[in-house]
């Protein structure tokens, strides 16, 4: 439906925004400034129906992290109620 499409688009924008903030933090403060773990934020205002979760962890083996490099897998997911509406996954690499 049109409403669900709009919700998915909004969630995708919220996920992308958080992903970009992680990348900006890495650029300004370095790889080690991005801690592993999970944090969840309840959004407010127009986005009060959404919850955004950031998970940073050691990537699963075989995920393509180069030998001798350190990698962190970053997953940003945006939920609305019990439904995940968008997810962005990427890898941070430090040589």
N, C-alpha and C positions, 0 to 999 in steps of 0.2 A: 504494500500500500504506500501511498504518498507520504504518510506520517512516518512509517518505519524507514523509508528512504532518507527522510530528513534527519531522523535520529541517528542513523548510521553515518551520514555525512558530518553531523555535529560531533559525534564520537571520534571519527577519523581525524577531524581538525584538532580536537583536544589531545588525542594521542600523539599526533605529529608535533604539536606545540611542546609537549613534555619531552619528546625525543630530542627536539632541537635544543631544549634547555640543558639536557645531559651533554650533548655534543659541545655546546658553548662552554659549559663548566670544565669539560676536559681540555678544551683549547686554552682557556684562561688559567686554570689551576693545575692541569696535568692529569695524567692517567690515574695516579694514586688518589686523587681527590674524589673519585667516584667509588663510594664504598659498596661492598656487596651487601645483600639483604633485600628485604621487601618493605616498601612503605606505601600506604594507601591514603589518599586524600579525598575527602568528601568535598565536592565542589559546591559553590554557592551561587546566588543570583539566578541568572537565566539557565545555569547549568546544574542547579540543585538536584536534578533527577539523576545525575551521573556521578560515578565514583571512578577515580583514576588510580591505578596501581602500577608502581614501578618496581620491577624485580631485576636485580643485578646479581649474577652468579657465575661460578666457574662453568664454562661451556661443557656440554656433554662430550665424551671422547668421540673422535671421528667427525667433529664439527668443523674441521678445517683450520684450526689454530696451528700456525706454523711452528715447527720445532724450534725451540729456543726463544719463542715469543711468549708473552703473557697475554691472555685474552679474558675478556669479561663479556658474557652474553647479557644483553639488555632487552627486557621485554616491558613494553608499556601497554597496558590494557585498559579499556574504558568500558565500564559496565553501566547498564541502566536496569535497575532492579536486579533480577537474577540472570539477565541476558548480557553476554559480552557482545558489545556492538562494534568494537574495533580493537585491533591489536597491531603493534609495530614491534618487530624484533630486529636487532642488529648486533654486531660484534664490535667491541672496542679492542684494539690491538696495541701492545707496547713491545717494541723490539729492544 
